[in-house]
Amino acid sequence: MITWIRGKKERNKYFLGFLIDYMVKTHLYVFGIFKILEPVKLEFNTKCVHYQQPPDSESGSVIPPLSLSTTFDQSAQSELKYFYGRGENPTREQLEHCLAGIEGSGKALTYSSGQAAANAVLDLLKPGDEFISSDDVYGGTLGLFDLAKSSRKLIYQQVDTSNYDELEASINSQTKLIWIESPTNPMLKVTDIQRVCDLASRHGIKVLVDNTFCTPYLQTCMDLGADFVLYSTSKFISGHGDAIGGALVCKDEYFNTLFSNRTVTGAIPSPFDCYIIHRGIKTLGLRLDKQCENAKLIAEFLKQSNKVGKIYYPGLDCHPQYELASRQMRKSGALISFEYHGNVEKLLHGLSLFHCAVSLGTVFSLIECPALMTHRNIPRSLKVKLGLNDNLIRLAIGIEDPDDLIQDLTPFFS
């Protein structure tokens, strides 16, 4: 049913205030002036733009205001909610509500970086607890694991979580957590998340999925059974390479502990970073559509070159988990890794449109050699085991026109 407000100016003003308050509480959305719709299931891009983002009740601003205050007057609040910025902040809350909304379930907390968010989950474990991780993970994550091992006496082992039998054989009575990257960084192996979550549930084990590469647009891990979903919001979620942040989406039962721990440790993002990341979310689906489309075209181009050995991209039918990726992910992602049979230094530094830089998920395209850059601190023996050779290249594809990107690459692959 659609309700229109008509009548005298005073009556409209009274009812407008009532409706805005009602919309905030029931997640209704404004379409046009003074018109509301009953609750409906919104699609992803609509959620990114509208979820928990009603106009400001005082000014009517359609963009949520940036709150930089570190402290809040308790007598000025009609409902006491905000005390001190390390614990509560309106701009941070707006981002967290939006993240939970696009994930589809659970509650969200934001952090000063993806590393801080990852550390928050490790903080839930006790000395002597064990956890299992994907063997091929971000180099910074592996460094965090080593720090937790030495300083908190946690025990971890790395296994190929895409190999279900190997994973199950690694579980013991002390295993408390399974940590998944899917797709992995940088080998882009895909794990059957739901199958792992079912296995973990039978053993009373919690599951964390680092979903940075996919975001909720390509893969909704809470729906697949995860207890925690981890994001570096610096990457695709923000999308423009101008903010550092991290986030956790978790089941309700973990929220209060994580919130309390974050308040004590102070691992919070700045309000301004939250504002920038929230703004980036509004175009997340649109950006990823273009990035995934570009990545598929570039992967097909690379596949034809005799300068390319093995190529790792879940959207190619030669990928070992192609069918799983097609089922589990809505699209194949915007990362491509491959072995380059040419001069790596010239490739890294000779391109015009690909920046030789770490990170990913930005509107501009990036190129790196993981063994020499993001994963340089990993022991040589592990690099060899995983295939992280000095000629392995990772591309993070942006939103540029694909013909321009392919033209930029062509001299190095012909």
C-alpha positions as CSV (number, residue, x, y, z in Angstrom):
1,M,0.0,0.0,0.0
2,I,1.2,3.5,-0.8
3,T,0.4,6.4,1.5
4,W,0.5,10.0,0.5
5,I,0.4,12.8,3.0
6,R,-1.8,15.7,1.9
7,G,-3.3,18.6,3.8
8,K,-2.2,21.8,5.4
9,K,1.5,22.7,5.8
10,E,1.4,22.3,9.6
11,R,-0.1,18.8,9.3
12,N,2.5,17.8,6.8
13,K,5.3,19.0,9.0
14,Y,3.9,17.0,11.9
15,F,3.4,13.8,10.0
16,L,6.8,14.1,8.2
17,G,8.6,14.0,11.5
18,F,6.6,11.0,12.6
19,L,7.2,9.1,9.3
20,I,11.0,9.7,9.3
21,D,11.1,8.3,12.8
22,Y,9.0,5.3,11.8
23,M,11.1,4.7,8.7
24,V,14.3,4.6,10.7
25,K,12.8,2.0,13.1
26,T,11.2,-0.2,10.4
27,H,13.7,0.2,7.6
28,L,11.2,1.7,5.2
29,Y,12.5,3.8,2.3
30,V,11.6,7.1,0.8
31,F,10.7,7.2,-2.9
32,G,9.8,10.8,-3.9
33,I,8.4,13.4,-1.6
34,F,6.2,12.3,1.3
35,K,5.7,8.8,-0.2
36,I,6.6,5.6,1.5
37,L,6.4,1.9,0.7
38,E,5.7,-1.0,2.9
39,P,8.7,-3.2,3.8
40,V,10.0,-5.1,0.7
41,K,13.0,-7.2,0.0
42,L,15.5,-4.8,-1.5
43,E,18.2,-5.8,-4.0
44,F,21.9,-5.3,-3.3
45,N,22.5,-2.0,-5.0
46,T,19.4,-0.4,-3.4
47,K,20.6,-1.6,0.0
48,C,24.0,0.0,-0.6
49,V,22.4,3.3,-1.3
50,H,19.4,3.3,1.1
51,Y,19.8,0.8,4.0
52,Q,19.7,2.6,7.4
53,Q,20.3,5.9,5.7
54,P,17.1,8.0,6.1
55,P,17.4,11.8,5.7
56,D,18.6,13.7,8.8
57,S,15.6,14.4,11.0
58,E,16.6,18.0,11.7
59,S,18.1,19.3,8.5
60,G,16.6,16.9,5.9
61,S,20.1,16.2,4.6
62,V,20.0,13.1,2.4
63,I,23.7,12.4,3.2
64,P,24.3,11.3,6.8
65,P,26.3,14.0,8.5
66,L,29.9,13.4,9.5
67,S,30.2,13.3,13.3
68,L,33.8,14.2,14.4
69,S,33.1,14.8,18.1
70,T,35.1,12.8,20.6
71,T,32.5,13.2,23.4
72,F,28.8,13.7,23.7
73,D,26.6,15.8,26.0
74,Q,24.5,13.3,27.9
75,S,21.9,15.9,28.9
76,A,21.3,16.9,25.3
77,Q,20.3,13.3,24.2
78,S,16.7,12.4,24.2
79,E,17.8,8.8,24.4
80,L,21.1,8.3,26.1
81,K,23.2,6.4,23.5
82,Y,26.6,8.1,23.0
83,F,29.3,8.6,25.6
84,Y,32.8,8.7,24.2
85,G,34.1,8.3,20.6
86,R,36.3,5.3,21.4
87,G,33.1,3.4,22.2
88,E,30.3,5.0,20.2
89,N,30.1,7.3,17.2
90,P,27.1,8.0,14.9
91,T,29.1,7.9,11.6
92,R,30.7,4.6,12.6
93,E,27.4,3.2,13.5
94,Q,25.9,4.2,10.1
95,L,28.6,2.3,8.3
96,E,28.2,-0.8,10.5
97,H,24.4,-0.9,10.0
98,C,25.0,-0.7,6.3
99,L,27.6,-3.5,6.3
100,A,25.3,-5.7,8.3
101,G,22.4,-4.9,5.9
102,I,24.3,-5.8,2.7
103,E,25.7,-9.0,4.4
104,G,22.1,-10.0,5.0
105,S,22.4,-11.2,8.6
106,G,24.5,-10.8,11.7
107,K,25.9,-7.6,13.3
108,A,28.9,-5.6,12.1
109,L,31.8,-3.9,13.8
110,T,34.4,-1.7,12.1
111,Y,38.0,-1.5,13.0
112,S,41.1,0.6,12.2
113,S,42.3,-1.9,9.6
114,G,41.6,-5.4,8.4
115,Q,44.5,-6.6,10.6
116,A,42.9,-5.1,13.7
117,A,39.6,-6.9,12.8
118,A,41.4,-10.2,12.3
119,N,43.2,-9.7,15.6
120,A,39.9,-9.1,17.4
121,V,38.8,-12.7,16.5
122,L,42.2,-14.2,17.6
123,D,41.7,-12.3,20.9
124,L,38.6,-14.5,21.6
125,L,40.9,-17.6,21.8
126,K,42.7,-18.7,24.9
127,P,46.3,-19.8,25.3
128,G,46.7,-23.4,24.1
129,D,43.7,-23.2,21.7
130,E,44.4,-24.4,18.2
131,F,43.1,-23.1,14.9
132,I,43.3,-24.2,11.3
133,S,44.0,-21.8,8.5
134,S,44.0,-22.0,4.7
135,D,47.5,-22.6,3.6
136,D,47.5,-19.8,1.1
137,V,46.6,-16.6,2.9
138,Y,47.5,-12.9,2.8
139,G,51.1,-12.4,4.0
140,G,50.0,-9.9,6.7
141,T,47.5,-12.5,8.1
142,L,50.3,-15.1,8.4
143,G,52.4,-12.5,10.3
144,L,49.5,-12.0,12.6
145,F,49.3,-15.7,13.2
146,D,53.0,-15.9,14.1
147,L,52.6,-13.0,16.5
148,A,49.6,-14.8,18.2
149,K,51.7,-18.0,18.4
150,S,54.6,-16.3,20.1
151,S,52.8,-13.8,22.4
152,R,49.5,-15.6,23.2
153,K,50.6,-19.3,22.9
154,L,48.0,-20.1,20.2
155,I,48.7,-23.0,18.0
156,Y,47.9,-23.0,14.3
157,Q,48.4,-25.2,11.3
158,Q,47.9,-24.4,7.7
159,V,46.1,-26.8,5.4
160,D,44.6,-26.7,1.9
161,T,41.0,-26.0,3.0
162,S,39.8,-26.6,-0.6
163,N,40.8,-30.3,0.2
164,Y,38.0,-31.4,2.4
165,D,39.7,-34.7,3.5
166,E,42.9,-32.9,4.4
167,L,41.0,-30.4,6.5
168,E,38.9,-33.0,8.4
169,A,42.0,-35.0,9.2
170,S,43.6,-31.9,10.7
171,I,40.9,-31.4,13.3
172,N,41.5,-32.4,16.9
173,S,39.9,-31.9,20.3
174,Q,41.7,-28.5,20.8
175,T,40.6,-27.0,17.5
176,K,38.5,-24.0,18.2
177,L,38.4,-22.1,14.8
178,I,38.8,-22.7,11.1
179,W,40.1,-19.7,9.2
180,I,39.2,-19.6,5.5
181,E,40.2,-17.4,2.6
182,S,38.2,-18.1,-0.4
183,P,39.4,-17.3,-3.0
184,T,42.9,-17.4,-1.4
185,N,45.5,-14.8,-1.8
186,P,47.2,-15.0,-4.3
187,M,46.6,-18.5,-5.7
188,L,42.8,-18.0,-5.9
189,K,41.9,-21.4,-4.6
190,V,38.2,-21.8,-3.7
191,T,36.9,-23.5,-0.6
192,D,33.5,-25.0,-0.3
193,I,32.4,-22.7,2.6
194,Q,29.1,-24.4,3.4
195,R,30.7,-27.8,3.5
196,V,33.4,-26.6,5.8
197,C,30.9,-24.9,8.1
198,D,28.8,-28.0,8.3
199,L,31.9,-30.0,9.2
200,A,32.9,-27.4,11.8
201,S,29.4,-27.3,13.3
202,R,29.6,-31.1,13.9
203,H,32.8,-30.6,15.9
204,G,31.7,-27.5,17.8
205,I,34.2,-25.4,15.9
206,K,33.7,-21.8,14.8
207,V,34.4,-20.6,11.2
208,L,35.8,-17.3,10.0
209,V,35.8,-16.4,6.3
210,D,38.0,-13.6,5.0
211,N,35.7,-12.4,2.3
212,T,37.7,-9.4,1.3
213,F,38.2,-10.6,-2.3
214,C,34.5,-11.1,-2.9
215,T,32.6,-8.7,-0.6
216,P,28.9,-9.5,0.2
217,Y,28.1,-8.7,-3.5
218,L,29.8,-11.8,-4.8
219,Q,29.6,-14.1,-1.8
220,T,27.4,-14.0,1.3
221,C,29.3,-16.1,3.9
222,M,26.8,-15.8,6.8
223,D,24.2,-17.5,4.6
224,L,26.7,-20.3,4.1
225,G,27.1,-20.9,7.9
226,A,30.1,-18.7,8.9
227,D,30.3,-17.4,12.4
228,F,32.6,-14.4,11.5
229,V,33.1,-12.7,8.1
230,L,36.2,-10.6,7.9
231,Y,36.8,-7.6,5.5
232,S,39.6,-5.3,4.8
233,T,37.3,-2.4,3.9
234,S,40.3,-0.6,2.4
235,K,39.9,-2.8,-0.7
236,F,36.7,-3.3,-2.8
237,I,34.3,-2.0,-0.1
238,S,35.9,1.4,-0.1
239,G,37.1,1.0,-3.6
240,H,39.1,4.2,-4.2
241,G,42.4,3.6,-2.4
242,D,41.9,6.5,0.0
243,A,40.9,4.9,3.3
244,I,42.2,2.2,5.7
245,G,39.7,0.1,7.6
246,G,38.5,-3.3,8.5
247,A,35.2,-4.9,9.6
248,L,33.8,-8.0,11.1
249,V,30.2,-9.3,10.6
250,C,29.4,-11.8,13.3
251,K,26.6,-13.8,14.7
252,D,24.7,-11.9,17.4
253,E,26.2,-14.0,20.3
254,Y,29.7,-12.6,19.7
255,F,28.8,-9.0,19.2
256,N,28.8,-7.7,22.8
257,T,32.2,-9.3,23.6
258,L,33.8,-7.9,20.4
259,F,32.3,-4.5,21.0
260,S,33.6,-4.4,24.6
261,N,37.0,-5.6,23.6
262,R,37.2,-3.0,20.8
263,T,36.2,-0.2,23.2
264,V,39.0,-1.3,25.6
265,T,41.7,-1.7,23.0
266,G,40.7,1.4,21.0
267,A,41.1,-0.3,17.5
268,I,38.5,2.0,16.0
269,P,38.5,3.6,12.5
270,S,38.3,7.4,12.4
271,P,34.9,9.0,11.7
272,F,36.3,10.4,8.5
273,D,37.5,7.0,7.2
274,C,34.1,5.6,8.1
275,Y,32.4,8.4,6.1
276,I,34.7,7.7,3.1
277,I,34.2,3.9,3.2
278,H,30.4,4.3,3.6
279,R,30.4,6.6,0.5
280,G,32.3,3.9,-1.4
281,I,29.8,1.2,-0.6
282,K,27.1,3.1,-2.6
283,T,28.9,2.1,-5.8
284,L,30.2,-1.3,-4.7
285,G,27.9,-3.4,-6.9
286,L,28.4,-1.2,-9.9
287,R,32.2,-1.2,-9.6
288,L,32.4,-4.9,-9.1
289,D,30.3,-5.6,-12.1
290,K,32.7,-3.7,-14.2
291,Q,35.8,-5.1,-12.5
292,C,34.6,-8.7,-12.9
293,E,33.7,-8.1,-16.6
294,N,37.2,-6.6,-17.2
295,A,38.9,-9.4,-15.3
296,K,37.2,-12.1,-17.4
297,L,38.3,-10.4,-20.6
298,I,41.9,-10.0,-19.5
299,A,42.1,-13.6,-18.2
300,E,40.9,-14.8,-21.6
301,F,43.6,-12.6,-23.2
302,L,46.3,-13.9,-21.0
303,K,45.3,-17.5,-21.6
304,Q,46.1,-17.1,-25.3
305,S,49.7,-15.9,-24.7
306,N,52.7,-18.1,-24.8
307,K,54.3,-15.9,-22.2
308,V,51.8,-17.2,-19.6
309,G,52.2,-20.5,-17.9
310,K,49.7,-21.5,-15.3
311,I,46.9,-19.0,-14.9
312,Y,44.7,-18.8,-11.8
313,Y,41.3,-17.3,-12.2
314,P,38.0,-18.9,-10.9
315,G,36.1,-17.7,-14.0
316,L,38.1,-19.9,-16.4
317,D,37.0,-23.5,-16.9
318,C,40.6,-24.6,-16.5
319,H,40.5,-23.6,-12.8
320,P,40.4,-26.6,-10.5
321,Q,37.4,-25.3,-8.6
322,Y,35.6,-23.7,-11.5
323,E,32.3,-25.4,-10.9
324,L,32.4,-24.7,-7.1
325,A,33.2,-21.0,-7.8
326,S,30.4,-20.8,-10.3
327,R,28.0,-22.1,-7.7
328,Q,29.3,-20.3,-4.6
329,M,30.2,-16.9,-6.1
330,R,27.9,-14.7,-8.1
331,K,30.8,-13.6,-10.3
332,S,34.4,-14.7,-10.6
333,G,36.1,-11.7,-9.0
334,A,38.6,-9.1,-10.2
335,L,41.9,-10.8,-9.3
336,I,44.1,-12.8,-11.7
337,S,47.3,-14.6,-10.9
338,F,49.6,-16.2,-13.5
339,E,53.1,-17.4,-14.1
340,Y,55.0,-15.0,-16.4
341,H,57.6,-16.4,-18.8
342,G,59.3,-13.1,-19.5
343,N,61.2,-10.3,-17.8
344,V,59.3,-9.7,-14.6
345,E,61.0,-6.4,-13.7
346,K,60.2,-5.0,-17.1
347,L,56.5,-6.1,-16.8
348,L,56.1,-4.7,-13.3
349,H,57.6,-1.3,-14.2
350,G,56.8,-0.9,-17.9
351,L,53.0,-0.6,-17.9
352,S,51.2,2.7,-18.1
353,L,47.8,1.9,-16.7
354,F,48.7,-0.7,-14.1
355,H,50.3,0.7,-11.0
356,C,53.1,-1.5,-9.5
357,A,51.7,-1.4,-6.0
358,V,50.3,-3.7,-3.3
359,S,46.6,-3.7,-2.4
360,L,43.6,-4.4,-4.6
361,G,40.0,-3.6,-5.1
362,T,40.6,-0.1,-6.3
363,V,39.0,1.6,-9.3
364,F,42.5,1.7,-10.8
365,S,44.3,-1.5,-11.9
366,L,47.3,-2.8,-10.0
367,I,50.1,-5.3,-10.7
368,E,52.5,-7.0,-8.2
369,C,54.8,-9.9,-7.7
370,P,53.5,-11.5,-4.4
371,A,56.8,-13.3,-3.7
372,L,58.7,-10.0,-3.8
373,M,55.9,-7.7,-2.4
374,T,52.9,-8.8,-0.3
375,H,54.2,-12.2,0.6
376,R,58.0,-11.3,0.8
377,N,58.3,-12.3,4.5
378,I,56.9,-15.8,4.0
379,P,59.6,-18.5,4.4
380,R,61.1,-19.6,1.1
381,S,60.1,-23.2,1.7
382,L,56.4,-22.3,2.1
383,K,56.6,-20.1,-1.0
384,V,57.9,-23.1,-3.0
385,K,55.2,-25.4,-1.6
386,L,52.4,-23.0,-2.5
387,G,53.8,-22.1,-5.9
388,L,54.7,-18.5,-4.9
389,N,57.5,-18.3,-7.4
390,D,59.3,-15.1,-8.3
391,N,57.6,-15.1,-11.7
392,L,54.1,-15.3,-10.2
393,I,52.2,-12.1,-11.1
394,R,48.9,-10.9,-9.5
395,L,46.7,-8.4,-11.3
396,A,44.0,-6.5,-9.4
397,I,41.7,-5.2,-12.2
398,G,40.0,-1.8,-12.0
399,I,37.1,-0.1,-13.8
400,E,39.1,1.2,-16.8
401,D,38.0,0.4,-20.3
402,P,39.1,-3.2,-21.0
403,D,40.5,-2.4,-24.5
404,D,42.8,0.1,-23.0
405,L,44.1,-2.3,-20.3
406,I,44.6,-5.1,-22.9
407,Q,46.4,-2.6,-25.2
408,D,48.7,-1.7,-22.3
409,L,49.5,-5.4,-21.6
410,T,49.9,-6.5,-25.2
411,P,53.6,-5.6,-25.8
412,F,54.6,-7.8,-22.9
413,F,52.6,-10.8,-24.0
414,S,53.1,-11.0,-27.7
